[in-house]
Amino acid sequence: MIRSRRPVFRRAWLRPLLGDRSAAVAPMFAALGAVLIGAAGFALDGGLYYVGQRNLRAATDAAALAAAQNPAQAAARARDSLSRNGYDPAILRSVELGRYCADAGLGAAQRFDASMALCPGNGRVNAVRIRTGKPARQFLMRVLGPANPLPDLSASATAARIDEAGIGISSGVLTVTNALVNSVNDLLGALLGIELRLSAADVEALMASNVDAGLFFDALAQRVGESGTYGALTARTVGLRDLLAAAASAADDSATAATLSLLAGQVGNGHAVPLNGLFGLGVWKNMPVGGADEKPALRAGINAYQLFSYAVQAGNGAVDLSDAIGAVAPGSSVLLAAMATGPMDRPRFSFGPAGETSVSTSALRLQLDVGIRNVSLLGVPLIVVKLPVTIDIAAAQGQVSAIDCPDTAEQARDTRVTVQAGSGLVNAYIGALPAGAMTRPMPPLSAADVRSVRIVNVLGVVTVDSRAVAQPVMGASGALVFGPGGQGSIGRPGSPGTPASIGNGAQVGPLLTSLVGSLGGQDGLQVTLLGSCLPIVCDATRALARSQLSSAVVNPIAGLVGTTIDPLVTDLLAALGVQLGHATLWATGARCGVPVLV
């Protein structure tokens, strides 16, 4: 019997084969080769993507900074920057203009306002957001087609540039005389309810120097315990002593600091000053206190006298001053009977970009009692004739319309600030004012509002009523330029700079002369005769009485205008920071912004 050997042959063949490991990698490579190639490709192309994304982001940041330097040419400047950094300008996907909101309460993405509605600024662009994109360099991952996990390169960047200026408004450079110092002490002392004792040297020190605005706000915040924003600080009501002490600590000039400290000791903290409306803060508004003096913040000043005068006025409405100020001439007297200021619709000091930085003086109403002694009528001596004279002065105002920053190394020297300024309408009246005319809010007056007032009553037989309205002096307006070639120069903390004025030529003398002259008109003096008399006799007596009064009242008042009333009113207005018929502006500082990524 023959046995089959096939199983023996199979076992002999398989035994060495099963123990052989020399070709084990080949199947693994065959199975995992695609995975290994994919991993290597992803590592290579992923590294290239990371480097490309980083470089594109850096180039996009640079392009945004270049565009923000001049938003009007944003697209062209962005393409030029990309080209200079080795990129095809065609990678620029979009250029978006907007405003940057300097608000610590907003997230980074929210601070760019493309709608131009969330941030103040009157629609002026100060920020640019750009987006770029391009395909990524790929060597191996492209074979995956739609399954390729690496997207195209893309980047976005937002940059802002904020040019700022500080402005103030006042009566300008005043000549400090004894009469002006007396008006300052009498008028501001009356508003404070104290006896103010400033010398001519004190007033000069205040008028000639600025305090550093940033240091002042920070010092005031520390004194009143404000740890929030500058906007929260200026929404407070503070004591005048705290305000003056903070100003003293921020004054560069030692004489100014000493005078402010002297004032702080005199006034006490009983006089409350509402800061709301006194300062316009611009981009400082939402900044936390403590940062206004840090670079590159605006360094601007606040005139020390203006700060004191406006702070005093901000704390009061109408004040009876009949016993506070008087000027006496032979046979006559002039008293300031009352003063009223209108509500503040613009700040007195403002800091910020063009288009949103404005200031104004107070709208003022002064009521004078002009007394004429030794007047006789129809042979009957009159002790005194009192005429109520009212001077109505609309607010002067100014707004920064442009900040021109040249592309030069000497920006601080060559920068120009343009302010659109306007002086206020001026009216004068003799007569009775409507109710509430000397209280806040101050209503505007027209000729129809002024009624005749009785100035003479002789034994109930002869009465004389008076009413007169001067022709209004219209305000003037125009552009004032501060900087090279302009009417004024730009100041800085410690130095007020040179102011510039725009005026309509209004002066107290001509204005009141026109007013007094109108008393001689048909409706100026109304004489009434009581009792019975023939019409012809009454008419003749009335004409005689009007003639006598015209010479006995009008002539002395006309003489008082140039010698007593004119300088009195001029000094009173100057003490309040107002020059009749003029708008005097100060550029207290300027900063050309540096584009920054936001």
Residue, then its C-alpha position, 0 to 999 in steps of 0.5 A: m500500500i502506497r501512502s501519500r506524502r503530500p501533507v509532509f511536503r506541505r509542512a516542510w514548505l510552510r515551516p521555514l516560511l512561517g518563521d521568516r520576518s524579513a519582509a514584514v515592513a512591506p505590507m505595513f508600508a503598503a497599508l500605511g503609506a498613504v497615511l504617512i504621506g498625508a501626515a508629512g504633507f500636513a506638517l509641511d503645508g501646515g507649517l507653511y500656512y502658519v508662517g504665511q498667516r503670521n506674515l499676512r497678519a503683520a502686513t495687514d496690521a501695517a496696511a491698517l496703520a498706513a490707512a489710518q494715517n489718512p482715512a480719506q486715502a485709506a484704500a490707496r495707502a493700504r494697497d501701497s503698504l501691502s505692495r511695499n511689504g511684498y504682497d500683491p495689492a489685489i489681496l486687499r478684500s475690503v476697506e471699511l471706514g468708521r469711528y473708534c470708541a475710546d470706551a473701556g466699557l466696550g469690548a475690543a470688537q465693539r470699539f470700531d463703529a462702522s455705523m458712525a452712530l455709537c461714538p460722538g464725532n459728528g460723522r467724522v472718520n477716525a478709524v479704518r478696518i481692512r481685510t485681506g486674503k490669499p490662497a495658502r502655499q501648498f505642496l501635498m495637501r492640494v491633492l485632497g481637493p475639497a477635502n483639504p482641511l487648510p483654508d485660504l489665508s485671511a487677516s483683518a486689522t483695525a487702526a485709529r488715529i485721533d487728533e485732539a485739541g483743547i480750546g477755551i473761550s473768554s474775554g481775551v487778554l485783559t489789562v489788569t486795572n484797579a477798577l477791574v480788580n474791584s469788579v472781580n472782588d465785588l462781583l465774584g465775591a457777591l456771587l460767592g456771598i463772601e468778601l473777596r480780597l484779590s490783589a492786582a498781582d493775584v488777578e494777573a497771576l490767574m490770568a497769565s497762566n494755565v493749569d494742566a488739564g490732565l493733572f487737574f482732573d486727576a487731582l480733583a478725582q482723588r480729592v472727591g473720591e472718584s475712581g471711575t471715568y472722567g465722565a463720571l467725575t465731571a457729572r459730579t457737583v464738587g465744592l469750590r475749595d476742592l476745585l481750586a485746591a486741585a487746580a493749585s496742585a496742577a499749576d506750573d507757575s508758583a504764583t498761580a498755585a499760591t493764588l489758587s491756594l489763597l482762594a481755596g482758603q477764602v471760599g470754603n467748600g460751601h459753594a457747590v459747583p456742578l461740573n456737568g456742562l462746564f467741561g467737554l471731554g471728548v475721548w477722555k470721557n470714558m477713560p478711567v481717571g488717572g490716564a489723562d496725563e499719560k503719553p500719548a494723551l493730549r496735554a492741554g491747559i485751562n486758564a486759571y482765572q477762567l476756571f475760577s470765574y466760570a466755576v463761580q458762575a456755574g454755581n448760581g442763577a440770578v443774584d441780587l447785587s443791588d448792594a454789591i456794586g455801585a458807581v457814583a458820578p456828580g448828580s447821578s448814580v449807577l447800580l448793578a441791580a441784578m444779573a442773570t445767566g442762561p443755562m450752559d448749552r456748551p462747555r466753557f473748556s473742551f478737549g477732543p477731535a475736530g467736529e465735536t469740540s466746542v465752547s461758549t461763554s455765558a448768555l448774560r443779562l445785566q440790569l442797571d439802575v441809573g439814577i439822575r438827581n436834581v431833575s425838575l419838571l414844570g418848575v417842580p423839583l424831582i429828587v431822582v429819576k431812576l431808569p432801569v437799563t437792561i443789557d442782553i448779551a447772547a453767548a459767544q461760541g467756538q468749535v474746532s473745525a479742523i486740526d491740520c497735522p503736517d507730515t513733518a518732524e516738527q508737528a508740535r511747531d507746524t500743527r494748525v487748529t482752526v476754530q469756527a467762532g461767532s460773537g453773540l447778538v447784543n441788545a439794550y432796553i429801558g423799561a420793565l421786563p417780563a416776569g422771570a426775565m432775571t431768573r433761569p432759564m433766561p428767556p430771550l427778549s424782544a422789543a415787544d417784551v419790554r413795557s413802559v416803566r414809570i420813572v416820574n410821579v409828581l403828586g399824582v398829577v403828572t406821571v412820566d413813563s419811559r420805554a426805549v429799545a436800542q438797535p440790536v448789534m448782530g453777531a459776527s462769525g468766521a474762522l480763527v486759525f491757531g498755529p503758523g500763519g494764523q491769528g493766534s498760537i497754540g498753548r500748552p500746560g503752563s502757557p496759555g498761548t496767544p488768543a484770537s478774537i472775532g468781534n462785531g464792534a459792539q461797545v457799551g458806549p455806542l450801544l447805550t448812546s443809541l438807547v438813550g437817544s431813543l428816549g427822545g423819540q415819540d414813544g420814548l417818554q410818555v407824559t400823562l397829566l391828571g385832572s381837568c384842563l382844556p385839550i389845547v392846554c394839556d397838549a402844550t403842557r405835555a409837550l413842555a414836560r417832554s421837552q424838559l425831561s428830554s434835556a434833564v434826563v437824556n443829557p445826563i445819561a448820555g454824559l454818564v455813558g462814556t465816563t461811568i456806565d461804559p467802564l463799569v459794564t466793561d469791567l463787570l463783563a470782563a470779571l465774568g469772562v465776557q467781552l461785549g460783542h466779541a468771541t475770544l478763543w484760546a487753543t490751549g493744546a493740540r496733539c497729532g495722533v499716532p495711528v494705533l491698532v485697536 
